Amino acid sequence: MELHKRHVHSLSERKGQKRKLDDQLHANRQISPPPPTADERAAILCQASDQVRVLDSTFTWNEADRAAAKRATHTLADLAKNEEVANVIVEGGAIRALVRHLQAPPIGDDDRVQKPLPFEHEVEKGSAFALGLLAVKPEHQQLIVDSGALIHLVDLLKRHKNGLTSRAINSLIRRAADAITNLAHENSSIKTRVRMEGGIPPLVHLLEFADPKVQRAAASALRTLAFKNDENKNQIVECNALPNLILMLRSEDAAIHYEAVGVIGNLVHSSPNIKKEVLLAGALQPVIGLLSSCCSESQREAALLLGQFAATDSDCKVHIVQRGAVQPLIEMLQSPDVQLQEMSAFALGRLAQDTHNQAGLAHNGGLVPLLNLLDSKNGSLQHNAAFALYGLADNEDNVSDFIRVGGVQRLQEGEFIVQATKDCVAKTLKRLEEKIRGRVLKHLLYLMRVSEKGLQRRIALALAHLCSAGDQRGIFIEHHGLELLIGLLGSSGSKQQLDGAVALCKLANKASTLSPVDAAPLSPTPQVYLGEKFVNNATLSDVTFLVEGKRFYAHRICLLASSDAFRAMFDGGYREKDAKDIEIPNIRWEIFELMMRFIYTGSTEITLDIAQDLLRAADQYLLEGLKRLCEYTIAKDISLENVSSMYELSEAFSAISLRHSCILFILEQFDKLSARPGHSLLIQRIIPEIRNYFIKVLMKTNSRNIRL
């Protein structure tokens, strides 16, 4: 399923989103401020330029200079929080000045005596924070890197190396990691530059840091660096990040295990060898544990990661189920969080492709929630659910459950957004159809016999769509499935009536012997056709018909062979037996001529405007072959407006083929007809004939022996 691959890729992209440097900042950005006016822009540019001048003149350890530099970095950071004015700050020369202050100024002779150094780490932290905010805009990322920021940021990650830690150092390291995260976001060249500048080893080392905020920031940076960069992935693993990441998965701090599962997800994506290492390092159980986390983001990432674990390795699919992932994944399907639903459906879809898992997933209650997700307006969620159902349909033990909960109808009636989902659903129905045989069919027939009426009807509806033509007689005649469908047709509920009509229509179309026109019965005597040249030809004529005052020359031998009506006329005790001229009072010349042409040649051209009159004549003279031709022509004109009168016509002249055509039309157009007046009366009226029709059709089919 190609859509799955594309969709997992897009989900992984979400995992590379820029880290929010400040929770309050994130909240403030929910409503974007309007762009500055020309006057406001000029004022901001002036303010930014002033702060740049301050930074340029205070690169010393003088306490007043350090205080001024700290204030300048904070002012620039406050301005940078508004993305609309970030370009103005950059235009004012802020990047160069801030990059310079990522490093501590040189210590002069006078500075050595000041203990502690004034605002030590504070100016560097403020600069890293401001640069991280400016890096939120992609057009600033390369400018910052080209100004030499990376090497200084990597050095800041190592500030704790002297063994000293403090809140200031911890905060500085965290801001440096955050800045790297934003610089590398969706920028493959900068991701590579970070590795080339030696940024990955210190970030991996920081995963062991005591401060959880530092751990989280380091993991966030590694998560971004690992996304779609194989060299970075390999180095992260080579630096032995996996043991600490797996420990972080078990953290009670939701922010930590969320970042850790994100790093592992990006390492595993499209990297089967790393996936093996991750599993060998013991990641599976803690990832499954995150499915029950109070953090929905961690739940979502864990479900996605389990789907990646289960992508190709069949043993891993089984292990995931054995270790308790199924129940929390099924519960996530029913979450109000669409992303949780999407990821759990994705994971279950992968797990459902293994034969050993399929029955268990359905038995644990996965079927109904997945079917419910087919109603989603989210195309990816809908497709993930459809793919999971496709897997479950591969197991014979699930077929009766599909039918029991109305799954076949849900699949048939669903409105699917993308073509891939439509194709997937079609394949699922095909899989179910292939399973309707042997013990599955016997079980369904047993349920159809002993269950409550609602389930009996659901089974009959499903079998009408899924069973083979060879089993139709056994199911619907011998096991009374036809009565269940006709019962739906005669019910008071419009939805039930429509379901019954659609099922009966499907049943009729499947019957291999069904034809829109029944063949005319064979004449009791061999047919004799004199040919076209004898039509209304006085040569050898021994009987004349008077039609509308005109003579029509005929031949008794041809008429005697054509129908019982003419045999009775000429061989019975009627007065026409010896008459030379026979008057035909109730048929127009045109109709009579066509009727006689059929008798002489076995065929005639029938147009719609004369078909009903010709049918009346054919019925009067018992010309069954001609009746069938007339019925076939009339049937092509059946419409929503005239189907009732057409049915009455079929009854008036015992036109069985036309009657059957009307029945099929009514079933096919049931939904449209139901809105028309008199529809219910028509249905109730024709139900006995519908029953007779299907008994006739189904009794013709070759039936397999279905024994309970």
C-alpha positions in Angstrom: 0.0 0.0 0.0 2.0 3.0 -1.3 -0.2 5.5 0.5 1.1 4.1 3.8 4.7 4.8 2.9 4.0 8.3 1.9 1.9 8.9 5.0 4.5 7.6 7.4 7.0 9.9 5.7 4.8 12.9 6.3 4.2 11.9 9.9 8.0 11.7 10.4 8.3 15.2 9.0 6.0 16.3 11.8 8.5 14.9 14.3 11.1 17.3 12.9 9.1 20.4 13.8 11.0 23.3 15.3 11.2 23.0 19.1 9.2 25.7 20.9 11.9 27.7 22.8 9.5 29.1 25.2 6.0 27.8 26.2 4.7 31.3 26.6 6.1 32.3 23.2 4.2 29.4 21.6 1.0 30.5 23.3 1.5 34.1 22.2 2.0 33.0 18.6 -1.3 31.3 18.3 -2.6 34.6 17.0 -0.1 36.2 14.7 0.4 39.9 15.1 -0.1 42.0 12.1 3.0 43.1 10.1 4.5 46.4 11.2 3.6 49.6 9.5 6.3 51.7 7.8 6.8 53.9 10.8 6.8 50.9 13.2 9.4 49.2 11.0 11.6 52.2 11.1 11.4 52.4 14.8 12.2 48.7 15.2 15.1 49.0 12.9 16.4 51.9 14.9 16.0 50.0 18.2 17.7 46.9 16.8 20.6 49.0 15.4 21.0 50.6 18.9 21.3 47.1 20.5 23.8 46.0 17.9 25.9 49.0 18.7 25.7 48.1 22.4 26.9 44.5 21.6 29.7 45.8 19.4 31.0 48.0 22.2 30.7 45.7 25.2 32.7 42.6 24.3 34.7 42.8 27.5 34.5 41.4 31.1 33.8 44.8 32.5 30.7 44.4 34.7 28.9 47.4 33.2 29.6 46.1 29.7 28.4 42.6 30.6 25.2 44.0 32.1 24.6 46.1 29.0 25.3 43.2 26.7 22.9 41.0 28.6 20.2 43.6 28.3 20.8 44.0 24.6 20.5 40.2 23.9 17.3 40.1 25.9 15.9 43.1 23.9 16.8 41.5 20.6 15.2 38.2 21.8 12.0 40.0 22.7 11.9 41.6 19.3 12.6 38.3 17.6 9.6 36.6 19.2 7.5 38.5 16.7 8.3 36.7 13.4 6.9 39.7 11.5 9.8 41.9 12.6 12.6 39.3 12.5 13.7 40.4 9.1 14.1 44.0 10.4 16.3 42.8 13.3 18.5 40.9 10.8 18.6 43.9 8.6 20.0 45.9 11.6 23.0 43.6 11.8 21.9 41.5 14.8 23.2 38.1 13.6 26.8 39.1 13.4 26.7 40.8 16.8 24.9 38.0 18.5 27.2 35.3 17.0 30.2 37.2 18.4 28.7 37.1 21.9 28.2 33.3 21.8 31.8 33.1 23.1 33.1 34.7 26.2 35.2 37.8 25.8 39.0 37.4 26.3 40.0 37.8 29.9 42.4 40.7 30.5 44.8 41.3 33.4 42.2 43.4 35.2 39.4 40.8 34.7 41.3 38.0 36.5 40.7 39.5 39.9 36.9 39.6 39.6 35.5 36.5 41.1 33.0 35.3 40.0 33.2 36.7 36.5 30.3 39.2 36.0 27.3 37.7 34.3 29.3 34.6 33.4 27.3 32.4 30.8 24.4 34.9 30.9 25.3 36.9 27.7 26.1 33.7 25.8 22.8 32.3 26.8 20.9 35.4 25.7 22.7 35.4 22.4 21.9 31.7 21.8 18.3 32.3 22.7 17.9 35.2 20.3 19.6 33.4 17.4 17.4 30.4 18.0 14.3 32.6 17.7 15.7 34.2 14.5 16.4 30.7 13.1 12.6 29.9 13.2 12.5 31.6 9.8 14.2 29.4 7.2 15.8 32.3 5.3 17.8 33.2 8.4 19.2 29.7 9.1 22.1 29.9 6.5 22.9 33.5 7.4 23.4 32.5 11.0 25.5 29.4 10.1 27.6 31.4 7.6 28.4 33.9 10.4 30.1 31.1 12.3 27.5 30.3 14.9 27.7 26.5 14.8 31.2 26.1 16.1 30.4 28.4 19.1 27.1 26.6 19.8 28.9 23.3 19.8 31.4 24.7 22.3 28.6 25.9 24.5 27.3 22.3 24.7 30.6 21.5 26.4 30.5 24.2 29.1 30.0 21.6 31.8 33.2 19.7 30.9 35.2 21.3 33.8 32.9 19.5 36.2 31.1 22.6 37.3 27.3 22.8 36.9 24.9 25.6 37.8 21.5 26.8 36.8 23.3 29.3 34.5 25.4 26.6 32.8 22.4 24.3 32.4 20.3 27.0 31.0 23.1 28.0 28.6 23.5 24.5 27.3 19.8 24.1 26.8 19.5 27.4 24.8 22.5 26.2 22.6 20.8 22.9 21.9 17.5 24.6 21.1 19.3 27.0 18.7 20.9 24.0 16.9 17.4 22.4 16.7 16.0 25.4 14.9 19.0 26.0 12.7 18.9 22.4 11.4 15.1 22.1 11.0 14.3 20.9 7.5 17.8 22.0 6.3 19.8 19.0 5.2 23.0 21.0 4.6 23.0 22.5 8.1 22.3 19.0 9.6 25.4 17.8 7.9 27.4 20.9 9.1 26.4 20.2 12.7 27.9 16.7 12.3 31.0 18.1 10.6 31.5 20.6 13.4 31.4 17.8 16.0 27.9 18.6 17.4 26.5 15.1 17.7 28.9 13.6 20.4 28.3 16.3 23.0 24.5 16.1 22.3 24.6 12.4 22.9 26.6 12.9 26.0 24.0 15.4 27.3 21.4 12.6 27.3 23.0 11.5 30.6 22.8 15.0 32.1 21.2 15.3 35.5 19.0 18.3 34.5 15.9 16.9 32.7 15.5 20.1 30.7 19.0 19.7 29.3 18.2 16.0 28.4 15.1 17.1 26.7 16.8 19.8 24.7 19.6 17.5 23.6 17.1 14.8 22.5 15.1 17.4 20.6 18.3 18.4 18.7 19.2 14.8 18.0 15.6 14.2 16.8 15.9 17.0 14.2 19.5 16.0 13.1 18.4 12.3 12.6 15.5 13.1 10.3 16.2 12.1 6.7 20.0 12.1 7.3 21.6 8.7 7.3 25.1 9.8 8.2 23.7 11.6 11.2 21.7 8.6 12.2 24.7 6.3 12.0 26.8 8.7 14.1 24.2 9.0 16.8 24.0 5.2 17.1 27.8 4.9 17.0 28.1 7.4 19.9 26.1 4.9 21.9 22.9 7.0 22.2 20.5 4.1 22.3 21.0 2.9 25.9 20.2 6.4 27.3 17.4 7.0 24.8 15.8 3.7 25.9 16.2 4.7 29.6 14.5 8.0 28.8 11.6 6.1 27.3 10.9 4.9 30.9 11.0 8.4 32.3 8.0 9.6 34.3 8.6 13.1 32.7 6.3 13.1 29.7 8.5 15.7 27.9 11.5 13.5 28.2 10.0 10.2 26.9 8.2 12.2 24.1 11.5 13.5 22.8 13.2 10.1 23.3 10.6 8.2 21.3 10.8 10.8 18.6 14.6 10.4 18.3 14.2 6.6 18.0 11.4 7.0 15.5 13.6 9.1 13.2 16.6 6.8 13.7 14.4 3.8 12.7 12.6 5.4 9.7 13.9 3.8 6.5 16.9 2.3 8.3 16.3 -1.5 8.8 19.7 -2.0 10.3 19.2 0.6 13.0 15.8 -0.8 13.6 17.4 -4.1 14.5 19.9 -2.4 16.8 17.1 -0.5 18.5 15.1 -3.7 19.1 18.2 -5.6 20.3 18.9 -2.7 22.7 15.5 -3.4 24.4 13.3 -0.6 23.1 10.2 -2.7 22.3 8.7 -3.0 25.8 9.2 0.6 26.9 7.7 1.8 23.6 4.7 -0.5 24.2 4.5 1.0 27.7 4.2 4.5 26.2 0.9 3.5 24.6 -0.6 3.9 28.1 1.2 7.2 28.8 -0.8 10.2 30.0 0.9 12.2 27.2 -1.0 11.9 24.0 2.0 13.0 21.9 4.1 10.1 23.3 1.2 7.7 22.7 1.0 8.9 19.1 4.8 8.6 18.5 4.9 5.1 20.2 2.1 3.9 18.0 3.9 5.2 14.9 7.1 3.6 16.0 5.4 0.2 16.6 4.1 0.4 13.1 7.6 1.0 11.9 8.9 -1.9 13.9 6.2 -4.1 12.4 6.8 -3.0 8.8 8.5 -6.1 7.5 9.6 -8.3 10.3 6.9 -10.9 10.9 8.4 -12.1 14.2 8.3 -8.5 15.5 4.6 -8.3 14.6 3.9 -11.3 16.8 6.2 -10.0 19.6 4.4 -6.7 19.7 1.1 -8.4 20.1 2.4 -10.8 22.7 3.8 -8.0 24.8 0.5 -6.3 25.3 0.2 -3.7 22.6 -3.2 -4.6 21.1 -5.5 -3.5 23.9 -4.1 0.1 24.3 -3.9 0.5 20.5 -7.6 -0.5 20.2 -8.5 1.9 23.0 -6.6 4.7 21.1 -8.9 4.0 18.1 -11.7 5.4 20.2 -9.9 8.5 21.4 -11.3 11.9 20.4 -7.7 12.8 19.3 -7.6 12.2 15.5 -3.8 11.9 15.4 -4.0 9.2 18.1 -6.7 7.4 16.1 -4.6 7.7 12.9 -1.4 6.3 14.5 -3.1 3.4 16.3 -4.9 2.5 13.1 -1.5 2.6 11.3 0.1 0.3 13.9 -2.8 -2.1 13.9 -2.8 -2.2 10.1 0.8 -3.3 10.1 0.2 -5.9 12.9 -2.9 -7.2 11.0 -0.8 -8.3 8.1 0.5 -11.2 10.1 -1.7 -14.4 10.1 -1.1 -15.1 13.8 -2.4 -11.7 14.9 -5.5 -11.3 12.7 -8.0 -13.3 14.8 -6.7 -11.9 18.0 -7.1 -8.3 16.9 -10.7 -8.9 16.0 -11.4 -11.0 19.1 -10.0 -8.1 21.3 -12.6 -5.7 19.9 -10.7 -4.1 17.1 -13.2 -4.6 14.3 -16.0 -2.2 15.3 -13.7 0.8 16.1 -11.9 0.3 12.8 -15.2 0.2 10.9 -16.3 3.3 12.7 -13.2 5.1 11.4 -14.2 4.5 7.8 -16.7 7.4 8.4 -13.9 9.8 9.1 -13.4 12.9 6.9 -9.7 12.5 7.4 -8.3 10.7 4.3 -5.2 9.3 6.0 -7.1 8.0 9.0 -9.7 6.5 6.8 -7.0 4.7 4.7 -5.2 3.4 7.8 -8.4 1.9 9.1 -9.2 0.4 5.7 -5.7 -1.2 5.5 -6.1 -2.7 9.0 -9.5 -4.2 8.0 -7.9 -5.6 4.8 -5.5 -7.5 7.0 -8.2 -8.8 9.4 -10.3 -10.0 6.4 -7.5 -12.5 5.5 -8.4 -14.7 8.4 -11.4 -17.1 8.1 -12.1 -16.8 11.8 -12.9 -13.1 11.3 -15.4 -13.5 8.5 -18.5 -14.2 10.6 -17.5 -11.3 12.9 -17.3 -9.0 10.0 -20.8 -9.9 9.0 -22.1 -10.1 12.5 -21.3 -6.4 13.1 -22.5 -5.2 9.7 -19.0 -4.8 8.3 -19.8 -5.8 4.8 -22.4 -3.1 4.5 -20.1 -0.5 6.0 -17.4 -1.4 3.4 -19.9 -1.3 0.6 -21.7 1.9 1.6 -18.7 4.0 2.8 -17.7 7.2 1.1 -14.0 7.0 0.7 -11.8 10.1 0.0 -8.8 8.8 -1.9 -8.6 6.2 -4.6 -6.1 4.1 -2.7 -8.7 3.6 0.0 -11.4 2.6 -2.5 -9.0 0.1 -4.0 -8.2 -1.3 -0.5 -11.8 -1.7 0.4 -12.5 -3.4 -2.9 -9.7 -5.9 -2.1 -11.1 -6.4 1.4 -14.5 -7.3 0.0 -12.9 -9.6 -2.5 -11.0 -11.3 0.4 -14.2 -11.8 2.3 -15.9 -13.2 -0.8 -13.1 -15.8 -1.3 -13.7 -17.0 2.3 -17.4 -17.7 1.8 -17.0 -21.5 1.5 -16.4 -24.6 3.5 -16.6 -24.2 7.3 -17.1 -20.4 7.1 -20.2 -20.8 5.0 -21.5 -23.6 7.2 -21.0 -21.5 10.3 -22.9 -18.6 8.7 -25.8 -20.8 7.6 -25.9 -22.1 11.2 -26.1 -18.6 12.5 -28.7 -17.7 9.9 -30.9 -20.5 11.3 -30.5 -20.0 15.0 -29.8 -16.3 15.6 -32.1 -13.5 16.3 -33.9 -12.0 13.3 -31.6 -9.0 12.9 -28.4 -11.1 12.6 -30.2 -13.5 10.3 -31.0 -10.7 8.0 -27.4 -9.2 8.1 -26.1 -12.6 7.2 -28.5 -13.0 4.3 -27.6 -9.5 3.0 -23.9 -10.2 3.2 -24.2 -13.6 1.5 -26.2 -12.1 -1.3 -23.2 -10.0 -2.1 -20.4 -12.4 -1.3 -21.5 -15.9 -2.1 -20.7 -17.7 -5.3 -23.4 -18.4 -7.9 -23.1 -22.1 -7.2 -24.1 -21.7 -3.6 -27.1 -19.4 -4.2 -29.6 -22.2 -4.3 -28.4 -23.8 -1.2 -28.3 -20.6 0.8 -31.4 -18.8 -0.4 -33.8 -21.7 -1.3 -32.8 -24.6 0.8 -31.7 -22.5 3.8 -34.5 -19.9 3.4 -32.2 -16.9 2.9 -34.6 -15.6 0.2 -37.4 -15.2 2.7 -35.2 -13.1 4.9 -34.4 -10.7 2.0 -38.0 -10.5 0.9 -38.9 -9.9 4.5 -36.7 -6.8 4.4 -38.3 -5.7 1.2 -41.7 -5.9 2.9 -40.6 -4.2 6.1 -41.7 -0.7 7.2 -38.2 0.8 7.4 -37.0 2.5 4.2 -33.3 1.6 4.8 -34.2 -2.1 5.4 -36.3 -2.1 2.2 -33.4 -0.6 0.2 -30.9 -3.0 1.6 -33.2 -5.9 0.7 -33.7 -4.5 -2.8 -29.9 -4.0 -3.4 -29.2 -7.6 -2.2 -31.9 -9.1 -4.4 -30.6 -7.2 -7.3 -27.1 -8.5 -6.6 -28.4 -12.0 -6.3 -30.2 -11.8 -9.6 -27.1 -10.4 -11.4 -25.0 -13.2 -10.0 -27.2 -16.0 -11.2 -25.3 -17.2 -14.3 -28.4 -18.4 -16.1 -30.3 -15.1 -15.6 -31.1 -13.2 -18.8 -33.2 -10.1 -19.4 -35.3 -12.0 -21.9 -36.5 -15.6 -21.3 -36.3 -17.8 -24.3 -39.6 -18.5 -26.1 -40.9 -22.0 -25.4 -40.5 -24.5 -28.2 -43.5 -25.1 -30.4 -45.2 -28.5 -29.9 -44.8 -29.1 -33.6 -41.8 -28.3 -35.8 -41.9 -24.7 -37.1 -42.4 -24.2 -40.8 -41.3 -20.9 -42.4 -42.4 -20.3 -45.9 -40.3 -17.2 -46.3 -40.6 -13.5 -47.0 -41.9 -13.9 -50.6 -45.1 -15.6 -49.4 -46.1 -12.8 -47.0 -49.4 -11.5 -48.3 -48.9 -13.4 -51.6 -52.0 -14.9 -53.4 -49.9 -17.7 -54.9 -51.1 -21.0 -53.4 -53.0 -19.0 -50.8 -55.9 -21.0 -49.3 -57.2 -18.5 -46.8 -57.8 -14.7 -46.8 -58.0 -12.4 -43.8 -60.0 -9.1 -44.0 -58.2 -6.4 -42.0 -59.5 -2.9 -42.0 -61.4 -3.7 -45.3 -58.2 -5.0 -47.0 -57.4 -8.6 -48.0 -54.4 -10.4 -46.6 -53.5 -13.6 -48.4 -52.2 -16.5 -46.2 -51.5 -20.2 -46.2 -53.1 -22.6 -43.7 -50.0 -24.9 -43.4 -47.9 -22.0 -42.2 -50.5 -20.8 -39.8 -51.3 -24.3 -38.4 -47.6 -24.7 -37.5 -47.3 -21.3 -35.9 -49.6 -21.5 -32.8 -52.3 -23.3 -31.0 -54.7 -20.4 -31.7 -54.5 -21.0 -35.5 -54.7 -24.8 -35.0 -57.9 -24.3 -33.0 -59.2 -21.9 -35.6 -58.7 -24.3 -38.6 -58.9 -27.8 -36.9 -61.5 -27.1 -34.3 -65.2 -26.5 -34.4 -65.0 -22.8 -35.1 -66.8 -21.2 -38.1 -63.4 -20.1 -39.5 -62.5 -23.7 -40.2 -64.0 -23.7 -43.7 -64.3 -20.0 -44.3 -62.5 -18.6 -47.3 -62.4 -15.1 -45.9 -61.9 -14.5 -42.2 -62.5 -11.0 -40.7 -60.1 -9.7 -38.1 -62.0 -6.9 -36.4 -59.6 -5.8 -33.6 -56.2 -5.5 -35.1 -54.8 -2.7 -37.3 -53.5 -3.6 -40.7 -49.9 -2.6 -39.8 -49.9 -4.8 -36.7 -51.5 -7.8 -38.5 -48.9 -7.6 -41.3 -46.0 -7.6 -38.8 -47.5 -10.5 -37.0 -47.9 -12.5 -40.2 -44.4 -11.5 -41.3 -43.1 -13.1 -38.0 -45.2 -16.3 -38.7 -43.7 -16.6 -42.2 -40.1 -15.7 -41.5 -39.5 -16.1 -37.7 -38.5 -12.5 -37.3 -39.8 -9.0 -37.7 -38.7 -5.5 -36.9 -40.4 -4.1 -33.9 -40.4 -0.5 -33.0 -41.4 1.0 -29.7 -44.4 2.8 -31.0 -46.1 -0.4 -32.2 -44.7 -2.9 -29.6 -47.6 -2.9 -27.2 -50.2 -3.4 -29.9 -48.1 -6.2 -31.4 -47.8 -7.7 -27.9 -51.6 -7.7 -27.6 -51.9 -9.4 -31.0 -49.2 -12.0 -30.2 -50.9 -12.8 -26.9 -54.3 -13.2 -28.6 -52.8 -15.6 -31.2 -50.5 -17.4 -28.7 -47.3 -16.5 -30.6 -44.9 -16.9 -27.7 -41.8 -16.1 -29.8 -43.2 -12.8 -31.0 -44.4 -12.0 -27.5 -40.8 -12.3 -26.2 -39.6 -10.0 -29.0 -42.2 -7.4 -28.1 -41.5 -7.7 -24.4 -37.8 -7.2 -25.0 -38.5 -4.0 -27.0 -41.0 -2.7 -24.5 -38.6 -3.5 -21.6 -36.0 -1.1 -23.1 -38.5 1.7 -22.5 -39.2 1.0 -18.8 -38.7 4.2 -16.7 -39.4 5.5 -13.2 -42.5 7.1 -14.6 -44.0 4.1 -16.3 -42.8 1.0 -14.5 -46.1 0.6 -12.7 -48.1 0.7 -15.9 -45.6 -1.6 -17.6 -46.0 -4.1 -14.8 -49.8 -3.9 -15.3 -49.3 -4.5 -19.0 -47.2 -7.6 -18.3 -50.0 -9.0 -16.1 -52.7 -8.2 -18.6 -51.0 -10.2 -21.4 -49.1 -12.8 -19.2 -45.9 -11.2 -20.4 -43.5 -13.1 -18.1 -40.3 -11.7 -19.5 -41.6 -8.1 -19.3 -42.7 -8.8 -15.8 -39.3 -10.0 -14.8 -37.7 -6.9 -16.4 -40.0 -4.7 -14.4 -39.0 -6.5 -11.2 -35.3 -6.1 -12.0 -35.8 -2.4 -12.8 -37.7 -1.9 -9.5 -35.0 -3.5 -7.5 -32.2 -1.6 -9.4 -34.0 1.8 -9.1 -35.5 1.1 -5.6 -33.9 4.2 -4.0 -35.2 6.6 -6.7 -38.6 4.9 -6.8 -39.1 5.0 -3.1 -39.6 8.8 -3.3 -42.5 8.5 -5.7 -46.1 8.2 -4.7 -47.6 4.7 -4.7 -44.2 3.0 -4.4 -45.0 1.1 -1.2 -48.3 -0.2 -2.7 -46.5 -1.4 -5.8 -43.9 -3.2 -3.8 -46.4 -5.0 -1.6 -48.3 -5.9 -4.7 -45.4 -7.5 -6.5 -43.7 -9.3 -3.6 -45.3 -12.6 -4.4 -44.1 -12.3 -8.0 -40.6 -11.4 -6.8 -40.6 -14.5 -4.7 -41.7 -16.6 -7.7 -39.1 -15.0 -9.9 -36.2 -15.7 -7.6 -37.3 -19.2 -6.9 -37.4 -19.8 -10.7 -34.0 -18.2 -11.2 -32.2 -19.9 -8.3 -33.7 -23.3 -8.9 -32.0 -23.2 -12.4 -28.5 -22.7 -10.9 -26.2 -25.7 -10.3 -26.2 -26.0 -6.5 -23.4 -27.3 -4.4 -24.3 -29.6 -1.6 -24.0 -27.5 1.6 -24.5 -29.7 4.6 -24.6 -28.5 8.2 
